[in-house]
Amino acid sequence: MPLHLSSNDRKQLLHWAAGAGQNECCGVLRGRDQKVMAVQWAANVAADPSRNFEIDPAALIAVHKDARAGGMPLLGYFHSHPNGLACPSASDIAQAAPDGLIWLIIAGGAVTAWQPIALGAHVTGFTPVPLIVEG
């Protein structure tokens, strides 16, 4: 099932990735029914943000609290790959949770969508998700 993303949100993601330079930018996707309704930047608190990303836990907690209170659900996550490779890395596979949420990767001027493949409690890889940019 394809994921829908507005052209404005795509532009915002590309802007954040460019602004992060050699560091990975990251954040969350909010929406429902395979439609991204909002992208929210979050601080990358990884020990080495030039090689990995870790979404600020306080930002994630705030998103979960808001969703439980009736706000827009968490649809997934995004991060950039300053190396230009628009596909999940070995580090992405190791960090991913088997929660079925979408991952957007911004790299080389492109945005690609992915979904973790889980074997029990472990993610073994990602499968590409068709991305439809609208507007």
N, CA, C and O atoms as a printed pandas DataFrame, in Angstrom:
     atom_number atom_name residue_name chain_id  residue_number  x_coord  y_coord  z_coord
0              1         N          MET        A               1    0.849   -1.177    0.000
1              2        CA          MET        A               1    0.000    0.000    0.000
2              3         C          MET        A               1    0.894    1.240    0.000
3              4         O          MET        A               1    1.785    1.348    0.843
4              5         N          PRO        A               2    0.678    2.173   -0.923
5              6        CA          PRO        A               2    1.548    3.354   -0.999
6              7         C          PRO        A               2    1.342    4.321    0.166
7              8         O          PRO        A               2    0.290    4.353    0.805
8              9         N          LEU        A               3    2.378    5.099    0.410
9             10        CA          LEU        A               3    2.347    6.159    1.414
10            11         C          LEU        A               3    2.176    7.481    0.680
11            12         O          LEU        A               3    2.823    7.714   -0.342
12            13         N          HIS        A               4    1.308    8.349    1.196
13            14        CA          HIS        A               4    1.050    9.648    0.590
14            15         C          HIS        A               4    1.737   10.733    1.421
15            16         O          HIS        A               4    1.626   10.763    2.646
16            17         N          LEU        A               5    2.448   11.622    0.725
17            18        CA          LEU        A               5    3.202   12.704    1.352
18            19         C          LEU        A               5    2.962   13.958    0.528
19            20         O          LEU        A               5    3.011   13.909   -0.701
20            21         N          SER        A               6    2.701   15.082    1.188
21            22        CA          SER        A               6    2.492   16.323    0.442
22            23         C          SER        A               6    3.828   16.835   -0.099
23            24         O          SER        A               6    4.888   16.559    0.464
24            25         N          SER        A               7    3.759   17.577   -1.189
25            26        CA          SER        A               7    4.983   18.148   -1.752
26            27         C          SER        A               7    5.603   19.148   -0.778
27            28         O          SER        A               7    6.826   19.288   -0.740
28            29         N          ASN        A               8    4.779   19.848    0.015
29            30        CA          ASN        A               8    5.325   20.778    1.016
30            31         C          ASN        A               8    6.099   20.039    2.096
31            32         O          ASN        A               8    7.168   20.488    2.509
32            33         N          ASP        A               9    5.564   18.900    2.562
33            34        CA          ASP        A               9    6.287   18.119    3.569
34            35         C          ASP        A               9    7.576   17.543    2.982
35            36         O          ASP        A               9    8.598   17.487    3.666
36            37         N          ARG        A              10    7.533   17.118    1.724
37            38        CA          ARG        A              10    8.749   16.621    1.067
38            39         C          ARG        A              10    9.805   17.726    1.024
39            40         O          ARG        A              10   10.971   17.478    1.331
40            41         N          LYS        A              11    9.406   18.939    0.644
41            42        CA          LYS        A              11   10.332   20.072    0.605
42            43         C          LYS        A              11   10.906   20.347    1.992
43            44         O          LYS        A              11   12.097   20.630    2.123
44            45         N          GLN        A              12   10.071   20.266    3.024
45            46        CA          GLN        A              12   10.538   20.508    4.387
46            47         C          GLN        A              12   11.578   19.471    4.795
47            48         O          GLN        A              12   12.603   19.816    5.384
48            49         N          LEU        A              13   11.321   18.207    4.486
49            50        CA          LEU        A              13   12.271   17.142    4.810
50            51         C          LEU        A              13   13.606   17.374    4.118
51            52         O          LEU        A              13   14.659   17.231    4.738
52            53         N          LEU        A              14   13.571   17.730    2.841
53            54        CA          LEU        A              14   14.802   18.002    2.100
54            55         C          LEU        A              14   15.538   19.201    2.694
55            56         O          LEU        A              14   16.767   19.203    2.758
56            57         N          HIS        A              15   14.799   20.213    3.125
57            58        CA          HIS        A              15   15.390   21.400    3.753
58            59         C          HIS        A              15   16.095   21.031    5.065
59            60         O          HIS        A              15   17.227   21.450    5.303
60            61         N          TRP        A              16   15.420   20.246    5.913
61            62        CA          TRP        A              16   16.042   19.832    7.174
62            63         C          TRP        A              16   17.300   19.000    6.930
63            64         O          TRP        A              16   18.304   19.167    7.621
64            65         N          ALA        A              17   17.239   18.106    5.946
65            66        CA          ALA        A              17   18.405   17.261    5.637
66            67         C          ALA        A              17   19.570   18.128    5.163
67            68         O          ALA        A              17   20.706   17.927    5.594
68            69         N          ALA        A              18   19.297   19.084    4.284
69            70        CA          ALA        A              18   20.355   19.973    3.804
70            71         C          ALA        A              18   20.919   20.802    4.949
71            72         O          ALA        A              18   22.130   21.009    5.029
72            73         N          GLY        A              19   20.054   21.273    5.831
73            74        CA          GLY        A              19   20.499   22.083    6.963
74            75         C          GLY        A              19   21.333   21.323    7.975
75            76         O          GLY        A              19   22.130   21.920    8.699
76            77         N          ALA        A              20   21.158   20.013    8.032
77            78        CA          ALA        A              20   21.924   19.196    8.982
78            79         C          ALA        A              20   23.353   18.957    8.502
79            80         O          ALA        A              20   24.202   18.518    9.278
80            81         N          GLY        A              21   23.623   19.240    7.239
81            82        CA          GLY        A              21   24.976   19.070    6.706
82            83         C          GLY        A              21   25.430   17.623    6.767
83            84         O          GLY        A              21   24.777   16.732    6.223
84            85         N          GLN        A              22   26.553   17.396    7.434
85            86        CA          GLN        A              22   27.117   16.045    7.530
86            87         C          GLN        A              22   26.538   15.240    8.685
87            88         O          GLN        A              22   26.953   14.105    8.919
88            89         N          ASN        A              23   25.580   15.817    9.409
89            90        CA          ASN        A              23   24.888   15.082   10.465
90            91         C          ASN        A              23   23.535   14.586    9.953
91            92         O          ASN        A              23   22.981   15.144    9.006
92            93         N          GLU        A              24   23.017   13.551   10.575
93            94        CA          GLU        A              24   21.700   13.056   10.220
94            95         C          GLU        A              24   20.643   13.885   10.947
95            96         O          GLU        A              24   20.741   14.107   12.154
96            97         N          CYS        A              25   19.634   14.340   10.205
97            98        CA          CYS        A              25   18.487   14.963   10.847
98            99         C          CYS        A              25   17.466   13.861   11.098
99           100         O          CYS        A              25   17.551   12.785   10.506
100          101         N          CYS        A              26   16.508   14.126   11.971
101          102        CA          CYS        A              26   15.515   13.088   12.265
102          103         C          CYS        A              26   14.250   13.708   12.838
103          104         O          CYS        A              26   14.211   14.885   13.196
104          105         N          GLY        A              27   13.223   12.879   12.913
105          106        CA          GLY        A              27   11.962   13.326   13.476
106          107         C          GLY        A              27   10.880   12.285   13.265
107          108         O          GLY        A              27   11.159   11.123   12.969
108          109         N          VAL        A              28    9.647   12.721   13.421
109          110        CA          VAL        A              28    8.513   11.794   13.361
110          111         C          VAL        A              28    7.525   12.195   12.276
111          112         O          VAL        A              28    7.462   13.345   11.839
112          113         N          LEU        A              29    6.764   11.201   11.866
113          114        CA          LEU        A              29    5.689   11.371   10.901
114          115         C          LEU        A              29    4.380   11.142   11.641
115          116         O          LEU        A              29    4.231   10.159   12.368
116          117         N          ARG        A              30    3.443   12.046   11.454
117          118        CA          ARG        A              30    2.133   11.886   12.082
118          119         C          ARG        A              30    1.109   11.749   10.973
119          120         O          ARG        A              30    1.232   12.391    9.929
120          121         N          GLY        A              31    0.103   10.921   11.187
121          122        CA          GLY        A              31   -0.939   10.761   10.192
122          123         C          GLY        A              31   -1.710    9.479   10.413
123          124         O          GLY        A              31   -1.622    8.847   11.466
124          125         N          ARG        A              32   -2.464    9.112    9.396
125          126        CA          ARG        A              32   -3.254    7.872    9.472
126          127         C          ARG        A              32   -3.563    7.403    8.063
127          128         O          ARG        A              32   -3.457    8.159    7.097
128          129         N          ASP        A              33   -3.947    6.141    7.969
129          130        CA          ASP        A              33   -4.369    5.559    6.695
130          131         C          ASP        A              33   -3.332    5.767    5.586
131          132         O          ASP        A              33   -3.683    6.101    4.454
132          133         N          GLN        A              34   -2.059    5.568    5.920
133          134        CA          GLN        A              34   -0.959    5.687    4.953
134          135         C          GLN        A              34   -0.839    7.091    4.361
135          136         O          GLN        A              34   -0.342    7.257    3.247
136          137         N          LYS        A              35   -1.292    8.098    5.106
137          138        CA          LYS        A              35   -1.156    9.485    4.666
138          139         C          LYS        A              35   -0.431   10.282    5.747
139          140         O          LYS        A              35   -0.897   10.380    6.882
140          141         N          VAL        A              36    0.717   10.848    5.378
141          142        CA          VAL        A              36    1.459   11.711    6.291
142          143         C          VAL        A              36    0.735   13.048    6.345
143          144         O          VAL        A              36    0.550   13.712    5.325
144          145         N          MET        A              37    0.326   13.435    7.558
145          146        CA          MET        A              37   -0.396   14.695    7.732
146          147         C          MET        A              37    0.476   15.763    8.372
147          148         O          MET        A              37    0.152   16.950    8.327
148          149         N          ALA        A              38    1.598   15.332    8.975
149          150        CA          ALA        A              38    2.526   16.283    9.573
150          151         C          ALA        A              38    3.894   15.628    9.718
151          152         O          ALA        A              38    4.002   14.443   10.032
152          153         N          VAL        A              39    4.939   16.424    9.483
153          154        CA          VAL        A              39    6.305   16.000    9.769
154          155         C          VAL        A              39    6.805   16.891   10.901
155          156         O          VAL        A              39    6.609   18.107   10.877
156          157         N          GLN        A              40    7.449   16.280   11.890
157          158        CA          GLN        A              40    7.927   17.032   13.048
158          159         C          GLN        A              40    9.400   16.739   13.257
159          160         O          GLN        A              40    9.787   15.600   13.517
160          161         N          TRP        A              41   10.220   17.778   13.140
161          162        CA          TRP        A              41   11.649   17.666   13.392
162          163         C          TRP        A              41   11.872   17.362   14.867
163          164         O          TRP        A              41   11.109   17.817   15.719
164          165         N          ALA        A              42   12.913   16.597   15.169
165          166        CA          ALA        A              42   13.327   16.342   16.558
166          167         C          ALA        A              42   14.851   16.382   16.603
167          168         O          ALA        A              42   15.521   16.129   15.602
168          169         N          ALA        A              43   15.373   16.698   17.749
169          170        CA          ALA        A              43   16.833   16.714   17.914
170          171         C          ALA        A              43   17.384   15.301   17.756
171          172         O          ALA        A              43   16.787   14.325   18.211
172          173         N          ASN        A              44   18.542   15.219   17.098
173          174        CA          ASN        A              44   19.267   13.956   16.980
174          175         C          ASN        A              44   20.234   13.895   18.159
175          176         O          ASN        A              44   21.209   14.645   18.210
176          177         N          VAL        A              45   19.962   13.003   19.099
177          178        CA          VAL        A              45   20.781   12.914   20.308
178          179         C          VAL        A              45   21.761   11.736   20.257
179          180         O          VAL        A              45   22.283   11.322   21.292
180          181         N          ALA        A              46   22.013   11.194   19.060
181          182        CA          ALA        A              46   22.960   10.085   18.918
182          183         C          ALA        A              46   24.354   10.525   19.340
183          184         O          ALA        A              46   24.717   11.693   19.200
184          185         N          ALA        A              47   25.123    9.587   19.852
185          186        CA          ALA        A              47   26.496    9.881   20.254
186          187         C          ALA        A              47   27.324   10.382   19.068
187          188         O          ALA        A              47   28.183   11.246   19.242
188          189         N          ASP        A              48   27.082    9.860   17.885
189          190        CA          ASP        A              48   27.764   10.289   16.671
190          191         C          ASP        A              48   26.723   10.593   15.597
191          192         O          ASP        A              48   26.422    9.733   14.769
192          193         N          PRO        A              49   26.167   11.810   15.603
193          194        CA          PRO        A              49   25.094   12.137   14.676
194          195         C          PRO        A              49   25.523   12.163   13.210
195          196         O          PRO        A              49   24.673   12.260   12.325
196          197         N          SER        A              50   26.815   12.077   12.939
197          198        CA          SER        A              50   27.258   12.016   11.548
198          199         C          SER        A              50   27.131   10.599   10.988
199          200         O          SER        A              50   27.232   10.397    9.778
200          201         N          ARG        A              51   26.910    9.620   11.868
201          202        CA          ARG        A              51   26.821    8.226   11.429
202          203         C          ARG        A              51   25.515    7.541   11.827
203          204         O          ARG        A              51   25.169    6.495   11.277
204          205         N          ASN        A              52   24.789    8.128   12.783
205          206        CA          ASN        A              52   23.567    7.507   13.295
206          207         C          ASN        A              52   22.563    8.581   13.688
207          208         O          ASN        A              52   22.871    9.772   13.730
208          209         N          PHE        A              53   21.358    8.120   13.973
209          210        CA          PHE        A              53   20.374    9.036   14.522
210          211         C          PHE        A              53   19.694    8.370   15.713
211          212         O          PHE        A              53   19.539    7.150   15.775
212          213         N          GLU        A              54   19.302    9.208   16.638
213          214        CA          GLU        A              54   18.476    8.792   17.774
214          215         C          GLU        A              54   17.544    9.957   18.058
215          216         O          GLU        A              54   17.985   11.036   18.454
216          217         N          ILE        A              55   16.266    9.735   17.855
217          218        CA          ILE        A              55   15.279   10.786   18.086
218          219         C          ILE        A              55   15.240   11.093   19.577
219          220         O          ILE        A              55   15.184   10.186   20.408
220          221         N          ASP        A              56   15.268   12.359   19.902
221          222        CA          ASP        A              56   15.208   12.804   21.294
222          223         C          ASP        A              56   14.049   12.095   22.004
223          224         O          ASP        A              56   12.895   12.255   21.605
224          225         N          PRO        A              57   14.344   11.314   23.053
225          226        CA          PRO        A              57   13.283   10.581   23.751
226          227         C          PRO        A              57   12.151   11.472   24.255
227          228         O          PRO        A              57   10.992   11.057   24.257
228          229         N          ALA        A              58   12.474   12.684   24.679
229          230        CA          ALA        A              58   11.421   13.589   25.161
230          231         C          ALA        A              58   10.439   13.923   24.032
231          232         O          ALA        A              58    9.236   14.033   24.270
232          233         N          ALA        A              59   10.942   14.080   22.822
233          234        CA          ALA        A              59   10.070   14.356   21.675
234          235         C          ALA        A              59    9.169   13.153   21.388
235          236         O          ALA        A              59    7.982   13.319   21.106
236          237         N          LEU        A              60    9.726   11.955   21.458
237          238        CA          LEU        A              60    8.915   10.750   21.229
238          239         C          LEU        A              60    7.840   10.582   22.294
239          240         O          LEU        A              60    6.698   10.242   21.984
240          241         N          ILE        A              61    8.204   10.817   23.534
241          242        CA          ILE        A              61    7.230   10.701   24.628
242          243         C          ILE        A              61    6.098   11.708   24.416
243          244         O          ILE        A              61    4.928   11.381   24.611
244          245         N          ALA        A              62    6.448   12.926   24.017
245          246        CA          ALA        A              62    5.421   13.953   23.787
246          247         C          ALA        A              62    4.465   13.537   22.664
247          248         O          ALA        A              62    3.258   13.757   22.763
248          249         N          VAL        A              63    4.999   12.941   21.608
249          250        CA          VAL        A              63    4.152   12.488   20.497
250          251         C          VAL        A              63    3.208   11.385   20.974
251          252         O          VAL        A              63    2.018   11.411   20.661
252          253         N          HIS        A              64    3.732   10.417   21.731
253          254        CA          HIS        A              64    2.887    9.322   22.226
254          255         C          HIS        A              64    1.802    9.836   23.177
255          256         O          HIS        A              64    0.657    9.387   23.115
256          257         N          LYS        A              65    2.159   10.768   24.049
257          258        CA          LYS        A              65    1.164   11.339   24.964
258          259         C          LYS        A              65    0.074   12.070   24.192
259          260         O          LYS        A              65   -1.112   11.927   24.487
260          261         N          ASP        A              66    0.484   12.849   23.206
261          262        CA          ASP        A              66   -0.482   13.597   22.411
262          263         C          ASP        A              66   -1.415   12.644   21.654
263          264         O          ASP        A              66   -2.623   12.871   21.595
264          265         N          ALA        A              67   -0.854   11.588   21.081
265          266        CA          ALA        A              67   -1.681   10.615   20.344
266          267         C          ALA        A              67   -2.670    9.925   21.278
267          268         O          ALA        A              67   -3.826    9.713   20.912
268          269         N          ARG        A              68   -2.220    9.571   22.489
269          270        CA          ARG        A              68   -3.128    8.930   23.454
270          271         C          ARG        A              68   -4.240    9.872   23.883
271          272         O          ARG        A              68   -5.329    9.424   24.239
272          273         N          ALA        A              69   -3.975   11.178   23.854
273          274        CA          ALA        A              69   -4.977   12.165   24.252
274          275         C          ALA        A              69   -5.899   12.540   23.084
275          276         O          ALA        A              69   -6.698   13.470   23.199
276          277         N          GLY        A              70   -5.789   11.827   21.974
277          278        CA          GLY        A              70   -6.671   12.079   20.843
278          279         C          GLY        A              70   -6.021   12.810   19.689
279          280         O          GLY        A              70   -6.675   13.086   18.683
280          281         N          GLY        A              71   -4.731   13.130   19.819
281          282        CA          GLY        A              71   -4.023   13.806   18.732
282          283         C          GLY        A              71   -3.730   12.855   17.584
283          284         O          GLY        A              71   -4.085   11.677   17.621
284          285         N          MET        A              72   -3.088   13.383   16.585
285          286        CA          MET        A              72   -2.765   12.614   15.402
286          287         C          MET        A              72   -1.818   11.456   15.746
287          288         O          MET        A              72   -0.844   11.659   16.470
288          289         N          PRO        A              73   -2.087   10.257   15.243
289          290        CA          PRO        A              73   -1.247    9.103   15.557
290          291         C          PRO        A              73    0.165    9.212   14.982
291          292         O          PRO        A              73    0.411    9.922   14.007
292          293         N          LEU        A              74    1.073    8.492   15.613
293          294        CA          LEU        A              74    2.435    8.339   15.106
294          295         C          LEU        A              74    2.365    7.369   13.930
295          296         O          LEU        A              74    1.899    6.239   14.081
296          297         N          LEU        A              75    2.824    7.805   12.768
297          298        CA          LEU        A              75    2.805    6.979   11.562
298          299         C          LEU        A              75    4.191    6.394   11.273
299          300         O          LEU        A              75    4.318    5.340   10.650
300          301         N          GLY        A              76    5.219    7.098   11.739
301          302        CA          GLY        A              76    6.564    6.607   11.488
302          303         C          GLY        A              76    7.617    7.633   11.844
303          304         O          GLY        A              76    7.390    8.554   12.629
304          305         N          TYR        A              77    8.788    7.440   11.234
305          306        CA          TYR        A              77    9.976    8.234   11.557
306          307         C          TYR        A              77   10.651    8.669   10.265
307          308         O          TYR        A              77   10.409    8.094    9.204
308          309         N          PHE        A              78   11.493    9.681   10.360
309          310        CA          PHE        A              78   12.334   10.034    9.221
310          311         C          PHE        A              78   13.734   10.345    9.717
311          312         O          PHE        A              78   13.942   10.736   10.866
312          313         N          HIS        A              79   14.685   10.158    8.817
313          314        CA          HIS        A              79   16.053   10.588    9.068
314          315         C          HIS        A              79   16.777   10.736    7.739
315          316         O          HIS        A              79   16.329   10.226    6.711
316          317         N          SER        A              80   17.889   11.433    7.774
317          318        CA          SER        A              80   18.656   11.654    6.557
318          319         C          SER        A              80   19.917   10.794    6.566
319          320         O          SER        A              80   20.412   10.377    7.613
320          321         N          HIS        A              81   20.409   10.549    5.366
321          322        CA          HIS        A              81   21.692    9.865    5.176
322          323         C          HIS        A              81   22.615   10.830    4.433
323          324         O          HIS        A              81   22.533   10.946    3.211
324          325         N          PRO        A              82   23.489   11.522    5.162
325          326        CA          PRO        A              82   24.390   12.474    4.504
326          327         C          PRO        A              82   25.310   11.824    3.463
327          328         O          PRO        A              82   25.865   12.517    2.609
328          329         N          ASN        A              83   25.472   10.495    3.532
329          330        CA          ASN        A              83   26.320    9.803    2.562
330          331         C          ASN        A              83   25.653    9.673    1.194
331          332         O          ASN        A              83   26.283    9.205    0.245
332          333         N          GLY        A              84   24.384   10.080    1.080
333          334        CA          GLY        A              84   23.693   10.056   -0.200
334          335         C          GLY        A              84   22.996    8.753   -0.538
335          336         O          GLY        A              84   22.352    8.661   -1.583
336          337         N          LEU        A              85   23.106    7.735    0.318
337          338        CA          LEU        A              85   22.474    6.443    0.043
338          339         C          LEU        A              85   21.050    6.444    0.596
339          340         O          LEU        A              85   20.847    6.521    1.808
340          341         N          ALA        A              86   20.074    6.360   -0.294
341          342        CA          ALA        A              86   18.660    6.489    0.087
342          343         C          ALA        A              86   18.021    5.151    0.422
343          344         O          ALA        A              86   16.856    4.922    0.100
344          345         N          CYS        A              87   18.773    4.267    1.066
345          346        CA          CYS        A              87   18.226    2.976    1.489
346          347         C          CYS        A              87   18.679    2.697    2.916
347          348         O          CYS        A              87   19.673    3.264    3.370
348          349         N          PRO        A              88   17.966    1.833    3.625
349          350        CA          PRO        A              88   18.318    1.555    5.024
350          351         C          PRO        A              88   19.731    0.967    5.154
351          352         O          PRO        A              88   20.167    0.150    4.343
352          353         N          SER        A              89   20.410    1.408    6.187
353          354        CA          SER        A              89   21.766    0.927    6.476
354          355         C          SER        A              89   21.698   -0.232    7.469
355          356         O          SER        A              89   20.641   -0.529    8.025
356          357         N          ALA        A              90   22.827   -0.868    7.677
357          358        CA          ALA        A              90   22.913   -1.926    8.687
358          359         C          ALA        A              90   22.573   -1.368   10.061
359          360         O          ALA        A              90   21.947   -2.050   10.872
360          361         N          SER        A              91   22.977   -0.145   10.323
361          362        CA          SER        A              91   22.650    0.511   11.592
362          363         C          SER        A              91   21.143    0.730   11.724
363          364         O          SER        A              91   20.584    0.560   12.807
364          365         N          ASP        A              92   20.484    1.105   10.626
365          366        CA          ASP        A              92   19.026    1.279   10.646
366          367         C          ASP        A              92   18.341   -0.036   11.002
367          368         O          ASP        A              92   17.414   -0.057   11.812
368          369         N          ILE        A              93   18.793   -1.122   10.402
369          370        CA          ILE        A              93   18.209   -2.436   10.682
370          371         C          ILE        A              93   18.398   -2.790   12.155
371          372         O          ILE        A              93   17.475   -3.288   12.799
372          373         N          ALA        A              94   19.593   -2.533   12.687
373          374        CA          ALA        A              94   19.884   -2.861   14.089
374          375         C          ALA        A              94   19.045   -2.033   15.050
375          376         O          ALA        A              94   18.677   -2.521   16.118
376          377         N          GLN        A              95   18.731   -0.779   14.691
377          378        CA          GLN        A              95   17.988    0.120   15.577
378          379         C          GLN        A              95   16.479   -0.021   15.462
379          380         O          GLN        A              95   15.757    0.363   16.382
380          381         N          ALA        A              96   15.991   -0.556   14.367
381          382        CA          ALA        A              96   14.555   -0.555   14.096
382          383         C          ALA        A              96   13.801   -1.468   15.058
383          384         O          ALA        A              96   14.293   -2.514   15.481
384          385         N          ALA        A              97   12.594   -1.033   15.383
385          386        CA          ALA        A              97   11.688   -1.845   16.204
386          387         C          ALA        A              97   10.711   -2.563   15.272
387          388         O          ALA        A              97   10.359   -2.043   14.213
388          389         N          PRO        A              98   10.282   -3.744   15.664
389          390        CA          PRO        A              98    9.329   -4.485   14.823
390          391         C          PRO        A              98    7.898   -3.984   15.024
391          392         O          PRO        A              98    6.989   -4.762   15.311
392          393         N          ASP        A              99    7.716   -2.669   14.867
393          394        CA          ASP        A              99    6.414   -2.055   15.148
394          395         C          ASP        A              99    5.599   -1.778   13.889
395          396         O          ASP        A              99    4.454   -1.336   13.985
396          397         N          GLY        A             100    6.166   -2.027   12.720
397          398        CA          GLY        A             100    5.443   -1.826   11.473
398          399         C          GLY        A             100    5.313   -0.385   11.033
399          400         O          GLY        A             100    4.652   -0.110   10.031
400          401         N          LEU        A             101    5.931    0.556   11.758
401          402        CA          LEU        A             101    5.827    1.963   11.387
402          403         C          LEU        A             101    6.712    2.270   10.184
403          404         O          LEU        A             101    7.692    1.570    9.927
404          405         N          ILE        A             102    6.360    3.312    9.460
405          406        CA          ILE        A             102    7.067    3.727    8.251
406          407         C          ILE        A             102    8.359    4.456    8.603
407          408         O          ILE        A             102    8.422    5.175    9.601
408          409         N          TRP        A             103    9.379    4.270    7.788
409          410        CA          TRP        A             103   10.625    5.033    7.876
410          411         C          TRP        A             103   10.808    5.777    6.563
411          412         O          TRP        A             103   10.743    5.169    5.494
412          413         N          LEU        A             104   11.032    7.068    6.627
413          414        CA          LEU        A             104   11.439    7.831    5.453
414          415         C          LEU        A             104   12.929    8.101    5.572
415          416         O          LEU        A             104   13.425    8.456    6.642
416          417         N          ILE        A             105   13.637    7.929    4.464
417          418        CA          ILE        A             105   15.062    8.237    4.417
418          419         C          ILE        A             105   15.254    9.328    3.373
419          420         O          ILE        A             105   14.806    9.203    2.233
420          421         N          ILE        A             106   15.930   10.402    3.782
421          422        CA          ILE        A             106   16.203   11.532    2.907
422          423         C          ILE        A             106   17.679   11.462    2.550
423          424         O          ILE        A             106   18.537   11.502    3.432
424          425         N          ALA        A             107   17.976   11.357    1.257
425          426        CA          ALA        A             107   19.369   11.262    0.823
426          427         C          ALA        A             107   19.483   11.601   -0.652
427          428         O          ALA        A             107   18.611   11.253   -1.449
428          429         N          GLY        A             108   20.554   12.276   -1.007
429          430        CA          GLY        A             108   20.810   12.562   -2.409
430          431         C          GLY        A             108   19.692   13.308   -3.102
431          432         O          GLY        A             108   19.471   13.109   -4.296
432          433         N          GLY        A             109   18.975   14.167   -2.380
433          434        CA          GLY        A             109   17.886   14.926   -2.961
434          435         C          GLY        A             109   16.601   14.136   -3.162
435          436         O          GLY        A             109   15.673   14.602   -3.824
436          437         N          ALA        A             110   16.552   12.936   -2.586
437          438        CA          ALA        A             110   15.367   12.082   -2.718
438          439         C          ALA        A             110   14.818   11.721   -1.346
439          440         O          ALA        A             110   15.529   11.775   -0.341
440          441         N          VAL        A             111   13.553   11.356   -1.321
441          442        CA          VAL        A             111   12.910   10.830   -0.119
442          443         C          VAL        A             111   12.363    9.457   -0.487
443          444         O          VAL        A             111   11.604    9.320   -1.446
444          445         N          THR        A             112   12.748    8.451    0.274
445          446        CA          THR        A             112   12.264    7.094    0.029
446          447         C          THR        A             112   11.562    6.583    1.282
447          448         O          THR        A             112   11.856    7.018    2.396
448          449         N          ALA        A             113   10.633    5.658    1.082
449          450        CA          ALA        A             113    9.835    5.121    2.192
450          451         C          ALA        A             113   10.116    3.629    2.355
451          452         O          ALA        A             113   10.307    2.903    1.380
452          453         N          TRP        A             114   10.135    3.193    3.619
453          454        CA          TRP        A             114   10.492    1.827    3.965
454          455         C          TRP        A             114    9.655    1.346    5.136
455          456         O          TRP        A             114    9.153    2.143    5.930
456          457         N          GLN        A             115    9.512    0.032    5.232
457          458        CA          GLN        A             115    8.826   -0.566    6.378
458          459         C          GLN        A             115    9.677   -1.736    6.879
459          460         O          GLN        A             115   10.135   -2.556    6.082
460          461         N          PRO        A             116    9.888   -1.816    8.195
461          462        CA          PRO        A             116   10.695   -2.904    8.734
462          463         C          PRO        A             116   10.077   -4.279    8.465
463          464         O          PRO        A             116    8.858   -4.448    8.489
464          465         N          ILE        A             117   10.938   -5.239    8.212
465          466        CA          ILE        A             117   10.539   -6.640    8.096
466          467         C          ILE        A             117   10.944   -7.301    9.408
467          468         O          ILE        A             117   12.122   -7.301    9.765
468          469         N          ALA        A             118    9.979   -7.861   10.126
469          470        CA          ALA        A             118   10.258   -8.434   11.440
470          471         C          ALA        A             118   10.177   -9.946   11.407
471          472         O          ALA        A             118    9.322  -10.534   10.745
472          473         N          LEU        A             119   11.082  -10.550   12.131
473          474        CA          LEU        A             119   11.050  -11.981   12.394
474          475         C          LEU        A             119   10.970  -12.089   13.909
475          476         O          LEU        A             119   11.986  -12.014   14.600
476          477         N          GLY        A             120    9.754  -12.266   14.422
477          478        CA          GLY        A             120    9.555  -12.238   15.860
478          479         C          GLY        A             120    9.833  -10.843   16.386
479          480         O          GLY        A             120    9.250   -9.866   15.917
480          481         N          ALA        A             121   10.722  -10.752   17.358
481          482        CA          ALA        A             121   11.045   -9.469   17.990
482          483         C          ALA        A             121   12.230   -8.774   17.328
483          484         O          ALA        A             121   12.727   -7.776   17.851
484          485         N          HIS        A             122   12.692   -9.284   16.185
485          486        CA          HIS        A             122   13.880   -8.725   15.539
486          487         C          HIS        A             122   13.563   -8.258   14.125
487          488         O          HIS        A             122   12.831   -8.912   13.383
488          489         N          VAL        A             123   14.128   -7.117   13.776
489          490        CA          VAL        A             123   14.009   -6.611   12.414
490          491         C          VAL        A             123   15.151   -7.208   11.605
491          492         O          VAL        A             123   16.313   -7.131   12.004
492          493         N          THR        A             124   14.814   -7.801   10.469
493          494        CA          THR        A             124   15.820   -8.446    9.627
494          495         C          THR        A             124   16.138   -7.638    8.370
495          496         O          THR        A             124   17.082   -7.953    7.646
496          497         N          GLY        A             125   15.361   -6.618    8.120
497          498        CA          GLY        A             125   15.571   -5.781    6.950
498          499         C          GLY        A             125   14.404   -4.840    6.764
499          500         O          GLY        A             125   13.568   -4.684    7.654
500          501         N          PHE        A             126   14.351   -4.219    5.612
501          502        CA          PHE        A             126   13.268   -3.293    5.277
502          503         C          PHE        A             126   12.742   -3.632    3.892
503          504         O          PHE        A             126   13.471   -4.147    3.045
504          505         N          THR        A             127   11.490   -3.342    3.678
505          506        CA          THR        A             127   10.901   -3.484    2.358
506          507         C          THR        A             127   10.511   -2.076    1.867
507          508         O          THR        A             127   10.010   -1.268    2.648
508          509         N          PRO        A             128   10.740   -1.787    0.586
509          510        CA          PRO        A             128   10.374   -0.460    0.082
510          511         C          PRO        A             128    8.852   -0.274    0.060
511          512         O          PRO        A             128    8.098   -1.218   -0.178
512          513         N          VAL        A             129    8.432    0.944    0.312
513          514        CA          VAL        A             129    7.025    1.323    0.269
514          515         C          VAL        A             129    6.870    2.366   -0.835
515          516         O          VAL        A             129    7.587    3.367   -0.825
516          517         N          PRO        A             130    5.965    2.167   -1.779
517          518        CA          PRO        A             130    5.755    3.189   -2.800
518          519         C          PRO        A             130    5.361    4.524   -2.148
519          520         O          PRO        A             130    4.535    4.565   -1.236
520          521         N          LEU        A             131    5.963    5.599   -2.630
521          522        CA          LEU        A             131    5.715    6.928   -2.076
522          523         C          LEU        A             131    5.062    7.792   -3.155
523          524         O          LEU        A             131    5.603    7.969   -4.247
524          525         N          ILE        A             132    3.893    8.320   -2.824
525          526        CA          ILE        A             132    3.176    9.210   -3.730
526          527         C          ILE        A             132    3.249   10.620   -3.149
527          528         O          ILE        A             132    2.737   10.884   -2.061
528          529         N          VAL        A             133    3.893   11.523   -3.893
529          530        CA          VAL        A             133    3.998   12.912   -3.462
530          531         C          VAL        A             133    2.871   13.674   -4.147
531          532         O          VAL        A             133    2.730   13.646   -5.369
532          533         N          GLU        A             134    2.079   14.351   -3.333
533          534        CA          GLU        A             134    0.880   15.036   -3.827
534          535         C          GLU        A             134    0.990   16.547   -3.664
535          536         O          GLU        A             134    1.564   17.051   -2.699
536          537         N          GLY        A             135    0.427   17.244   -4.627
537          538        CA          GLY        A             135    0.342   18.694   -4.525
538          539         C          GLY        A             135    1.478   19.382   -5.091
539          540         O          GLY        A             135    1.529   20.612   -5.069
